[in-house]
Amino acid sequence: MSEDTGDVKQQRSTNVTWVESAVTREARETRRGHRGAVLWFTGLSASGKSTLATEVEKELFSEGYFSYVLDGDNFRHGLNGDLGFSPEDRTENIRRVGEVAKLFAESGALVLTAFISPYRRDRDRVRALVTRPQDFIEIHVSCPVNVCEARDPKGLYKKARAGEIPNFTGIDAPYEKPREAEITVETDVGDVKTCARQVIDFLRTHEYISQKPQPRSNKG
Amino acid sequence: MSEDTGDVKQQRSTNVTWVESAVTREARETRRGHRGAVLWFTGLSASGKSTLATEVEKELFSEGYFSYVLDGDNFRHGLNGDLGFSPEDRTENIRRVGEVAKLFAESGALVLTAFISPYRRDRDRVRALVTRPQDFIEIHVSCPVNVCEARDPKGLYKKARAGEIPNFTGIDAPYEKPREAEITVETDVGDVKTCARQVIDFLRTHEYISQKPQPRSNKG
């Protein structure tokens, strides 16, 4: 029994009136001119998830849409600061990210998440969590591990090889590729603009955003 | 060391370019025409937090602003489904709500939270968490416990008196009133419209939203 659910629904006092019509998700989406959804980028460390999510966000913003990137940094230092990298903690990490992403989608935002999310089961759980099936768009940021390791922008692969980071995805912890991702981008083949265009085209074709590109705006 | 932070910043491969200019919070706020902030409603069960938050949201939406209500229901069934009502769990509950509210504010939204949040320390922790001091607006939804108990829309007070809900705020668990809330509304005195107006006026006076009321719109 939750106290927090006991606030309203019906009020006996005439001083506080029950508010019948909250703002619906549909009303928000109509106002914003796009659908709310979770764009779930998954892939190895250094595969380009954050780079790509950031580029897609820029593109969406330039067309006047509202999107927001949830990234590992924000979460590991904030909401999920109490979690480590054990399989259980990784699962809980992704569960919480999924719940937060769902809230953003409900609010009408196009929310982009950039987490390795190596376990298929965890990603499928987020897919099952969202309100509408089309709210979850899985984007496999595909890149061979040797290419990721050659990039190694923060020297994490090097440390993993030296045994300094145990349970490193792709080295001594598994990455389970998506079986039916809505989108697969290959960052070892296409550049970031090309990959971002692929994502935007999907959103357009499936009517998350307007089918016609919106005039670009630099103001505000 | 977080794997999820190891994605970008600098890329060796020419195929993935580091994206310099992410969309800033300032750019979002300019585009939206209002500041991002957390409107933190706190008060006893049945004091009218959710009713009031919902009314404020409606008003904001009708003027074209983007707001979203985070409520106990969504959280207790979702993100915080693993938490109970012990003092420790209540603290963790509010910590997580605070972290999520911060993300919404960062995304440029006016986010309204409707949680009892009985401990001053927990609320102050959220206040300390947000990026800018003015991001946190504490709203004390004040109502004498006997009035809340008379309302008792879900019969929770009755159950608490019968000993069926232990640790019920205001009955056998403490509610620590805010000492320096930005806004105090008295729901036993003013009706919901009046209280909502008080909140909107604060947002206007302190330039979270335009100082002049925006034309009302019913379209989308």
Interface residues (C-beta under 8 A of the other chain):
Chain A: M1 S2 E3 D4 T5 G6 D7 V8 K9 Q10 Q11 R12 S13 T14 N15 V16 T17 W18 V19 S21 A22 V23 A27 R28 T30 R31 R32 S45 A46 S47 G48 K49 S50 T51 T54 E55 E57 K58 F61 G64 F66 S67 Y68 V69 L70 D71 G72 D73 N74 F75 R76 G78 L79 F85 R96 E99 V100 K102 L103 F104 E106 S107 G108 A109 A114 F115 I116 V147 A150 R151 D152 P153 K154 L156 K159 I165 F168 T169 T187 D188 V189 G190 D191 V192 G220
Chain B: M1 S2 E3 D4 T5 G6 D7 V8 K9 Q10 Q11 R12 S13 T14 N15 V16 T17 W18 V19 S21 A22 V23 A27 R28 T30 R31 R32 S45 A46 S47 G48 K49 S50 T51 T54 E55 E57 K58 F61 G64 F66 S67 Y68 V69 L70 D71 G72 D73 N74 F75 R76 G78 L79 F85 R96 E99 V100 K102 L103 F104 E106 S107 G108 A109 A114 F115 I116 V147 A150 R151 D152 P153 K154 L156 K159 I165 F168 T169 T187 D188 V189 G190 D191 V192 G220
